[in-house]
């Protein structure tokens, strides 16, 4: 079993940015590295990757890794500050991806108290549709919402811990 962690965006692409100039790529990296450390400390094989040039680098890297599970970490954003909460996306045709997305969604909502925006099937996301392993993309919270942003900045470990708990549950079900 091997977990492939992708911290969203990176390199020349910062992803979404808050009014305070906090970059999605930086928050995703912090959460991703916390998760990587937690996994390794507990004897899991894990690999971390953040793009350098383009999101097209991610799927080939994951496919070469031999991973049994792919987790991409992101922050959501919207023009209206009121938008808030957590959502997890998965590849439409992946039963295991759906199950992992449901577990992660429940864990993050429970750990953070953020709005449950649900689990969503996506056909348009390269990182979900071009990976061999069951794949999810976590929109941890809204970087454009002041309350969500505060949690992302002050308590990124809450997100990493919730994802870690999700992986353990996914494993206990024999899905990876």
DAHUFEN-V291742 format. One line per field, one symbol per residue. ss: DSSP state (H for helix, E for strand, L for the rest). burial: # if it has 9 or more other C-alpha atoms within 8 Angstrom, else .. A space follows every 50 residues. Layout:
ss=???
burial=???
//
This chain:
ss=LEEEEEELLELLELLLELLLLLEHHHHHHHHHHHHHHHHHHLLLEEEEEL LLLLLHHHHHHHHHHLLLEEEEEEEELLLLLLLLLEEEEEELLLHHHHHH HHHHHHHHHHHHLLLEEEEEEELLLHHHHLLLLEEEEEEEEELLLHHHHH HHHHLHHHHHHHHHHHHHHHHHLLLL
burial=.##########.######...###############.###...####### #.#.#.####.##...###########...#.#########..#..#### #####.###.#..#.#..#.##...####.#.#############..### ##..##.##########.###.....
//
